[in-house]
Amino acid sequence: MELLQLRYFKDAAESENFSSVAKKHFVPQPSISKTIKKLEEELGVSLFDRNGKKITLNGNGKYFYEKVNSALELIDEGAGHFSNAKSTIMLYTQAGSRFVSLLTADYLLSHRNVYISFVNYSSNLENKYDFTIMQPLSDMSQYEYVELMKDEIVAIVSNNHPLALSEKLSIKDLSSQSYIAYYKSMNLRDFTDNFCMNSGGFTPVVSYETHDYTTLRYLVEKNKGIALLPKAFFDLQPSLTIKAIPLKEKTYRHLVLAWNKSKKLNTVEKEFVEYAKQWFSTL
């Protein structure tokens, strides 16, 4: 049993397609088929069910895949210990991008042997990236995750706005206000809209929409409307011209670091999880 056999098997188990494995390793497709067949003969069991050109990982294959995947991770980790090559973490940011920029900058200053790559589009967690930072979904059953923070939603107003005289507000008091908000495609906008409806019984009247925090902040400063934002998020860049006012009906935007349940974290990835938890705990 050779290491290359196991790598071919691992890739075939994940793709269930010998042709894609051949393309990945720049070898003829029959070579992959013969290598897998030889592996099955050595083990004395079939690992795939075959129906013409279609292959499907069977029960034997699923069991063997778990063992092979773990073994190859340990081998690669051990080889990496003696290599100058950087480890790579691919991170998909669905929420909290302003925090993530600072988190990764601090992390890279102290972990020069790690490269962080960002994915900025929705894709399959298992195949495209290692971690995602997100607001929790109603169903998180496909993920392992750790909570990074819960951030209280507050009203952001210009110092020239009449509401700036208040020390605390009810969300119901804000039903007639004009709002500056993120686009509806952004998670935070969905969260605050739902909060207004569920706790205040209204849909915010939005005068300006933007994807950019600097623009949102500028419009609030110019008293073009108010905004609903997480407090710690706002405090990353405090201002003397706008004010954060707490709400009587408290709600929190939660951020989690998540990864697919089928993924087994290596040493570098486990260290990143612990670093992220510690970093957010200091905010």
N, C-alpha and C positions, 0 to 999 in steps of 0.2 A: 504494500500500500504506500503510495507516494504522495508527497505534499501537493503536487500539481493536480493529482486525481481529486483530492479533497477540495481544492479550490474550484475546479471545474464542477464538482458535485454541488458545492454551496451555491454557486451562481445559477446552476440549472434548477436547483430546488427553489430559489427565489423567483426566477423568471418563468419556470416550467416551459422553457423553450431552448432547445439545443442550438438553434441557429443564432439566437442573440448571444449565447455564451461564446460561440465560435467567432462571432464578429468582435466581441469584446477582447478576446485573447489573440485575434489575428491568426486563427488556424482554420483549416477546412472543417465544415460541419461533421463529416464522417469521423474525424478524429475525436470529437467530443463524444459522439455516440459510442465509439469503440472503447474509449476510456471509461465511460460510465458502465458499460456492459462488463468490462473487466473487473471494475470495482464490485459490481453486483455478484460476479462469480466468486471473487475472493471472500465476500461476506456470506455467500450462500443464500441470499434472498434478493428479491427484486425491490428496487427503491422507487420505481415509477410504474404506474399503469400506462400502457401504451395502446392507443387507438388510432391506427394509421400514423400520421405525422404528429398527432397531438399526444403530449405526455402530461401526466398528472401525478404529483407526489402522493404516494400512498402512505399507509400507517407506518410501515418500516422506514420509509424515507423521512417522514416527519420526526420520528424518534432519532434517526441517525443525524438529521440536519441539526437538531438541538445540540448534540454532542460535538459535531464537527464545527459548528459555528463558535461554540465556546472555546474549543481547542485552538482554532485559528486566531481568535482574538488574543488568547494568551501568547501564542507564538509571535504574532505581530507586535504585541506590547513588549515582549522580551527583546525582539530584534530592534525595536525602536529605542530601547534603552541604550543601545550601543551606536545609535545613528545620530547624525547631526540634523536629520530631517525634522521639520516641525510637524507637530500634531495639528490636525485641523478640526475645528468645531464649526458646523454649519448651523446658523441660527436664523430662524424665521420670526420676525417681529410683527405680531398682529395688533399689539397694544403696548402703550408705555414707551414709545420710541425715544422720547427725550431722556428717560431714565436709562434705556439700553445703551445709548450713545456714551453716556458717562460711565456706566458699568463696564462696558467692554474696553474703554480707554484705560480705566484704572487696572483692569485685569491684565491687559497686554503689557502694561508697564512693569508688572511683577512676574509675568509668565512669558518670557521672551522665546520660549520653545514652542509656543502655541500660536496658530494662525486662526483667526475667526473670520468666517465667510458669511455674508448675509444673503438671505433669500427674501425678496420683496413681493412675492406673489403667492397666491394660495395654491398648494400642491399637496401631494400625498406625503404625510409625515414620515412614514416608514422609509420611503425610497429617496426623498429629496433633501431632507435636513435632519439634524440630530435633535435639536430642541426648538420649541416655540415659546415665546412669551405672549400671553394672551389673557383676556378676561375669561373666566370659567364658563363653559357651556352648561346647558341644563343637563346634558348627559356627557359625563367624562369617563365613561366605562372603557373607552379604548386607550386611555392615557394613564401613565404614571405621572404624578406631578407634585410639586411643593409650592406652597403659597409664599409669595415674595412680599406682598404688602396688601393692606387694605387702606384706601385713601378716601377720606371723607369728602363728599360733594358739598361745595359752598357756592354762594352767589358772588360773582365778581362784578363790581360796579365802579364807575368813575367817581372820584372825590367830588365832582360837581353834580352828581346825581342826587336827587332827594333821598333815595334809599341809603345813601352813605352815612346818614345820621343815625341809622339803626345799628344796634349791637347784635341783634338776632332777628331773623325773618322766618315767616312761615312760607312754605312753597305756594300755598294758596294765595298769599299776598302778591305773588309774582305772575298771576295768570294774565294780567292786562299789559305786561311789559313787552317791549320789543327785544328780541334776542339776537346776539351774534353767536353763531354756532358752526361746528364742523359739518361737512357734507354728510348726508344720510348713509353713505357707504362706509363711514368710519364707526368703529365699535363704540366709542365714547358718546357719539351723538345718539345712537340707538339707546344706550343706557340712560342718558339724561332725559330723552323724550319719554321713555317708559316710566321713569320716575315722576315726571310731571303729570302723566296720565293717571298712574296708580295712586299717587299720594295727593295730587292737587286737582285731579279731574279735568285737566285741560291739555291741549296740544299747544306747545309754544309757537308764537308768531315770530318767525325768523326773518329778520330784515336783510341780513348778510350771511352767506355761507362761505366757508373757506376750508382748505386742507392744511393751512399754514398757521401755526400758533402766533407768530410775529404779527401777522395780519389781524388775527382775532384780537390780540392784545391791543394793537394800535387803535382799532375801531372802538373798543371799550374805553380806552383812554380819551378818545374824542367824543365820548358820550353818545355814540350812535346806537347803543343798546347795552344790555347786560349779558352776562354769560354764566353758565353753570359748569364748574370745573372741579377736579379733585384738588384738595388743599395742598398736599405735598407737591403735586405737579406744578401748581401755581407758584409755590414757594421756591422752586428752583431758580426763579428769576423775579425776586420781589420788586415792587415799584412804589414810589411815593405818590403817584398820581392815580392809582386804582386801589381798591380795597376788597378784601375777602371777608364776607359776612357769613357766619355759620347759620344753618337752618335748623328749625325746631324738629322737623321730621328728618332724622338722621338716616343717611344711606351711604354706602361705601362702594367705590369701584375697587374690585379685587384684581390683583395681577398674580398669575401663576407661571412657573416654569414647567413645561410639560414635554413629555416624550412618549413615543409609542410603547405600549405595554410589552410588545414582542422584542424590544430593543434591550440588550444587556449592556450596561454602561461599562466602559473601560476606566482605567485609573484616572486619566486626564479628564474625562467627562464627569466622573464622580467628584473630582476636585473642583470643577467648574460649578457644579450644583451647590456645593458647600460655600464656595466663594460668593456666588450670587445671593444665597440666603443671608450670609454675613453682611454683605454690602448693603442690601436693602434694610437690614435691621438697624443700620446706623443713620438712616434718614430721619 
